Amino acid sequence: MVAAMPDTIEAEVISIDGKAPPERDRESPPEPRVSGKERVRGMVLRLDKRWWPLWLLLGLLAVVLAIALGLVFGVLYAVFAFCRSLLRLLSGTGGGGDDTRIRRG
């Protein structure tokens, strides 16, 4: 059987370019592995301040598009309502005010 290789290989450095390496804390605890969802959960979403003109422009563009779409749908609804009332008037199925179902007097 082949023995499993360890994930990390540690070696002691004696000197690099004639200088001893700086001492490091060998007893430092390993960092806990955190999944991406847990990392994002603790973060606060902030927009970069350097890009505020772009965010302002994109916000204004979104408002203008929303207003334009609202106007287009409003005009389409008005045309549809006009055509519907015109067809009712021409076909005689209502809209004239002469409803014979209600008799008073």
C-alpha positions as CSV (number, residue, x, y, z in Angstrom):
1,M,0.0,0.0,0.0
2,V,1.1,3.5,-0.7
3,A,1.1,5.9,2.2
4,A,-1.0,9.0,1.8
5,M,1.0,12.2,1.2
6,P,0.4,15.0,3.7
7,D,-1.3,18.2,2.4
8,T,1.6,20.4,3.4
9,I,5.3,19.9,3.5
10,E,7.2,21.8,6.1
11,A,10.9,22.5,5.8
12,E,13.2,24.6,7.9
13,V,15.0,27.4,6.1
14,I,18.5,28.0,7.5
15,S,19.4,31.1,5.5
16,I,18.3,33.0,2.4
17,D,20.9,35.3,0.7
18,G,23.0,35.1,3.9
19,K,20.2,36.3,6.2
20,A,18.3,34.2,8.7
21,P,14.6,34.1,8.1
22,P,12.4,36.0,10.5
23,E,11.0,34.0,13.4
24,R,7.4,33.1,13.1
25,D,4.9,31.9,15.6
26,R,4.7,28.2,15.2
27,E,1.8,27.9,17.5
28,S,-0.6,30.0,15.5
29,P,-4.0,28.3,15.3
30,P,-5.1,27.3,11.8
31,E,-7.8,29.5,10.3
32,P,-11.2,27.9,10.3
33,R,-12.5,27.1,6.9
34,V,-15.6,29.1,6.2
35,S,-18.0,28.4,3.3
36,G,-18.8,31.1,0.8
37,K,-22.4,31.5,2.1
38,E,-21.2,32.1,5.6
39,R,-18.6,34.6,4.5
40,V,-21.2,36.6,2.4
41,R,-23.7,36.5,5.3
42,G,-21.4,38.5,7.5
43,M,-20.5,41.0,4.8
44,V,-22.3,44.3,4.2
45,L,-22.9,45.2,0.6
46,R,-21.5,48.7,-0.1
47,L,-21.1,50.5,-3.3
48,D,-17.7,51.8,-4.1
49,K,-17.5,55.6,-3.5
50,R,-15.3,56.1,-6.5
51,W,-18.1,55.0,-8.8
52,W,-20.9,57.3,-7.5
53,P,-21.3,59.1,-10.9
54,L,-21.9,55.8,-12.6
55,W,-24.4,54.7,-10.0
56,L,-26.2,58.0,-10.3
57,L,-26.3,57.8,-14.1
58,L,-27.6,54.2,-13.9
59,G,-30.2,55.2,-11.4
60,L,-31.4,58.1,-13.5
61,L,-31.5,55.8,-16.5
62,A,-33.6,53.3,-14.6
63,V,-36.1,56.0,-13.6
64,V,-36.3,57.4,-17.1
65,L,-36.9,53.9,-18.5
66,A,-39.6,53.2,-15.9
67,I,-41.4,56.5,-16.8
68,A,-41.1,55.8,-20.5
69,L,-42.6,52.3,-20.1
70,G,-45.4,53.6,-18.0
71,L,-46.2,56.2,-20.6
72,V,-46.2,53.6,-23.4
73,F,-48.5,51.3,-21.5
74,G,-50.8,54.2,-20.6
75,V,-51.1,55.3,-24.3
76,L,-51.7,51.7,-25.4
77,Y,-54.4,51.3,-22.8
78,A,-56.0,54.6,-23.9
79,V,-56.0,53.5,-27.5
80,F,-57.4,50.1,-26.6
81,A,-60.2,51.7,-24.5
82,F,-61.0,54.1,-27.3
83,C,-61.2,51.3,-29.9
84,R,-63.4,49.2,-27.6
85,S,-65.8,52.0,-26.9
86,L,-65.9,52.9,-30.7
87,L,-66.7,49.2,-31.5
88,R,-69.5,49.1,-28.9
89,L,-71.0,52.3,-30.3
90,L,-70.9,51.1,-33.9
91,S,-72.2,47.7,-33.0
92,G,-74.9,49.0,-30.7
93,T,-74.1,46.8,-27.8
94,G,-73.9,49.6,-25.2
95,G,-72.3,52.8,-24.3
96,G,-75.3,54.9,-25.6
97,G,-77.1,55.3,-22.3
98,D,-80.3,53.7,-23.5
99,D,-80.3,50.7,-21.2
100,T,-83.8,49.1,-21.5
101,R,-83.3,46.7,-18.5
102,I,-84.0,49.4,-16.0
103,R,-87.4,51.1,-16.3
104,R,-88.3,53.8,-13.9
105,G,-91.6,55.5,-13.7
